[in-house]
């Protein structure tokens, strides 16, 4: 079973500072006007950086948060690294993908909220759930493919794929962020 790192105030402050500085240099700038997406639109972009197991930078869109999945944070130690590595294997830097929005196009951090599709047509969000490196996280009104994602998570959990095999989701990423476990 994975051990979670001790939570220390100074450690968390350092992680937040590093995240802020990396974000400032890795695509936090506003996308070009013609790069923006509207409700229920699709646009091709190229992966330029994998941030963690559910966030990437995709040019020309900028920062993209994968809809309806939640993966461990990098501050969660090995769990976060495993999830990020899994996303890197599914969709390496340089991959051209199609980003599809739902009803709400951006989040409070300015990230594009999207489903990403590989050239094969496979949905990256669903693949991360199927492989056992992400759980379901739904924020209405973005509910377009929620049943697909839930089904993928259920199969991965039942078959103990990815992080389900090691107890990696005994504490959900959402609960970890809220310091409930």
C-alpha positions in Angstrom: 0.0 0.0 0.0 1.3 3.5 -0.8 2.2 5.8 2.1 1.0 9.3 1.9 3.6 12.0 2.7 3.4 13.9 6.0 1.5 17.2 5.5 3.6 20.1 6.6 2.6 23.7 6.2 6.0 24.7 4.8 6.0 21.7 2.4 2.6 22.6 1.0 3.6 26.3 0.7 6.7 25.2 -1.3 4.6 22.9 -3.5 2.1 25.7 -4.2 4.9 28.2 -5.0 6.6 25.8 -7.4 3.3 25.0 -9.0 2.6 28.7 -9.5 6.0 29.4 -10.9 5.8 26.3 -13.3 2.3 27.4 -14.3 3.5 30.9 -15.1 6.2 29.5 -17.5 4.2 26.5 -19.0 1.2 27.9 -20.6 -0.8 30.0 -18.2 -1.0 32.8 -20.7 -4.4 33.5 -22.3 -5.0 31.6 -25.5 -5.3 33.5 -28.8 -8.8 34.7 -29.6 -9.2 32.1 -32.4 -7.9 29.3 -30.1 -10.8 29.7 -27.7 -13.6 27.1 -27.7 -17.3 27.7 -27.1 -19.9 25.4 -25.7 -20.0 21.9 -27.2 -17.2 22.6 -29.7 -14.2 20.6 -30.9 -10.7 21.9 -31.8 -7.4 20.2 -32.5 -4.4 21.0 -30.3 -1.0 19.5 -29.5 0.1 18.3 -26.1 3.1 20.4 -25.0 3.2 19.5 -21.3 1.6 16.9 -19.0 0.9 18.6 -15.7 -0.5 15.7 -13.7 -2.9 12.8 -14.2 -5.8 15.1 -15.2 -4.3 18.3 -16.5 -2.2 19.2 -19.6 -1.1 22.1 -21.7 -2.3 21.8 -25.2 -1.3 24.4 -27.8 -3.0 26.7 -28.8 -5.6 26.2 -26.1 -3.3 26.6 -23.1 -4.1 24.7 -19.9 -6.7 22.0 -20.2 -8.4 20.1 -17.3 -9.8 16.7 -18.4 -13.5 16.6 -17.6 -15.2 14.1 -15.3 -12.0 12.5 -14.0 -9.9 13.1 -10.9 -6.4 11.9 -10.5 -4.0 12.1 -7.5 -2.1 15.3 -7.1 1.7 15.4 -7.5 1.9 16.4 -3.9 0.4 12.9 -3.1 3.9 11.4 -3.8 4.1 8.1 -5.7 0.4 8.1 -6.5 0.6 11.4 -8.3 3.7 10.4 -10.2 2.1 7.1 -11.3 -1.0 8.9 -12.6 1.0 11.5 -14.4 3.2 8.8 -16.0 0.1 6.9 -17.0 -1.3 10.0 -18.8 2.1 10.5 -20.5 1.9 7.0 -21.8 -1.6 7.4 -23.2 -0.9 10.8 -24.7 2.8 11.7 -24.9 4.0 15.3 -25.4 3.7 16.0 -29.1 0.4 14.1 -29.6 -2.2 15.9 -31.6 -5.6 15.5 -30.0 -9.1 16.8 -30.4 -10.5 18.8 -27.4 -14.2 18.8 -26.9 -16.0 21.1 -24.5 -19.3 20.6 -22.7 -21.6 23.2 -21.2 -19.1 25.0 -19.0 -15.9 25.7 -21.0 -13.4 27.0 -18.4 -13.0 26.6 -14.7 -12.2 29.2 -11.9 -8.5 28.8 -12.8 -8.9 29.7 -16.4 -8.3 26.2 -17.7 -10.2 24.8 -20.6 -12.5 22.0 -19.4 -12.5 19.3 -22.1 -12.7 15.7 -23.2 -9.6 14.8 -25.2 -9.5 12.4 -28.1 -6.5 10.5 -29.5 -6.0 10.2 -33.3 -7.5 6.7 -33.0 -10.8 8.3 -31.7 -10.3 6.9 -28.1 -11.3 9.4 -25.4 -8.3 10.1 -23.1 -10.5 10.8 -20.1 -12.2 7.4 -20.4 -8.8 5.7 -21.0 -7.4 7.1 -17.7 -10.5 5.8 -15.9 -10.3 2.4 -17.6 -6.6 2.0 -16.8 -7.3 2.7 -13.1 -5.4 6.0 -12.8 -8.4 8.3 -12.3 -11.8 8.3 -10.5 -15.0 10.1 -11.4 -15.4 13.7 -10.6 -18.5 15.5 -12.0 -19.3 19.2 -11.8 -22.7 19.9 -13.3 -23.6 21.1 -15.8 -20.7 19.2 -17.5 -22.3 15.8 -17.5 -22.2 14.8 -21.2 -20.3 11.5 -20.9 -20.6 10.8 -17.1 -22.1 7.3 -17.6 -19.2 6.3 -19.9 -16.6 7.5 -17.3 -18.5 5.9 -14.4 -18.6 2.5 -16.2 -14.9 2.7 -17.0 -14.1 3.4 -13.3 -16.3 0.6 -12.2 -14.5 -1.9 -14.5 -11.0 -0.7 -13.4 -12.0 -0.9 -9.7 -13.5 -4.4 -10.1 -10.5 -5.7 -12.0 -8.1 -3.9 -9.7 -6.3 -2.0 -12.5 -3.8 0.7 -11.9 -4.0 2.5 -8.6 -7.0 0.3 -7.6 -4.6 -2.6 -7.2 -2.6 -0.9 -4.5 -5.2 0.9 -2.5 -4.3 4.1 -4.2 -7.9 5.4 -4.1 -8.6 4.5 -0.5 -8.5 8.3 -0.1 -10.0 9.9 -3.1 -8.0 12.7 -4.8 -10.8 15.1 -3.8 -10.6 14.1 -0.1 -6.8 14.3 -0.2 -7.0 17.9 -1.4 -9.4 18.7 1.3 -7.1 17.0 3.9 -9.8 14.6 5.0 -7.4 11.7 4.8 
